Amino acid sequence: MTALPGLFPCTGVGSLPHLDARAAVAEVLSHFREIPCWPQLPCRTPLEHMYPQFAAALPGASVVGERLTMKSGEALLPDAEAFYETFLSGDLSPFAVPAERAAGLHALLEAGVGPFPAVKGQMTGPVSFGLMVCDREKKPVFYDPVGRDVLVKYLLRVAQWQASLLRRLSGTVILALDEPYLASVGSAIVSLPREEVIGALDEIFDGLSGVRCGIHCCANTDWGLVLASKVRYLSFDAYEYADSLLLYPEEVSAFLARGGVLAFGVVPTAREAIAAETPESLADRLEGILDRCASRGISREATVRASVITPACGLGTLPEESAERALQLTVELSALLRTRYGKTSP
């Protein structure tokens, strides 16, 4: 799989607070010249919130107000039968995300830019989607075998469609599944068999040949479970939760050995922290993380070679000026680290 560009390249996680898609894309392109990402714009419309955004053609789905529901069990069977026919046809066009739900993606494609060394996309992952979207009886869809199978296969086709578009901009495509509710898996609230979680993730990863498949989780989770999947790009909140990942040194080392990339979300996403931090303070924070990696037997050199710099999470809930400062901090931190480590790998 193609290596990422340079040392400590930077990119975004996903959302921005802007209302104008072209303005948001301009911000992305002015900051992330090596790995641009398309901006999700949840303030623009509720249809760009993380679940409705990717549910335009989801079988059995309906939106009432801002609440997305999905049929399950026998009620889903007629929709499922028609869906499987479409799925097996291999045609990706029925799974396209319309511009009204992904204005930033379409604006990036229409900007007439590229090619880039790499490009990043993102979408909601099957575990979070399946746990947060419920049927009419308020049962999460992931617990229903039919609903889960339809959901995972549907998201696979949406991911393939998105990747096909992003390939117009770069031969190196990163596609991260946004999985905030992996933080709840294994808790008293959410009890799911490990193999079902990994299976749902890997079914999507297996269907994305040539794509660097990723997971973004901005909280503490069972990283051993996450790294047991076929993930190749791990995006996490290194500002708050770096030490939770370091509880799994063997798994992290194995991930790096198979060519995995660590996207260190070391730039904060809280308004006050964004205002208080500097590139120098964040570089010192990351150096501390790298020191702790090494102390746990995770090769510092391998970690440096595999590091991407990002904000800790999406920026869609912030004022525009705070979000833009976070983007600028990300770029300046990347540049500072390159100066410290040299422009080639150590």
Secondary structure, 3 states (H helix, E strand, C coil): CCCCCCCCCECCCCECCCCCHHHHHHHHHHHCCCCCECCECCCCCHHHCCCHHHCCCCCCEEEECCEEEECCHHHHHHHHHHHHHHHHHCCCHHHCCCCCCCHHHHHHHHCCCCCCCCEEEEEECHHHHHHHCECCCCCEHHHCHHHHHHHHHHHHHHHHHHHHHHCCCCCCEEEEEECHHHHHECCCCECCCHHHHHHHHHHHHHCCCCCEEEEEECCCCCHHHHHCCCCCEEEECHHHHHHHHCCCHHHHHHHHHCCCEEEEEEECCCHHHHHHCCHHHHHHHHHHHHHHHHHCCCCHHHHHHCEEEEECCCCCCCCHHHHHHHHHHHHHHHHHHHHHHCCCCC
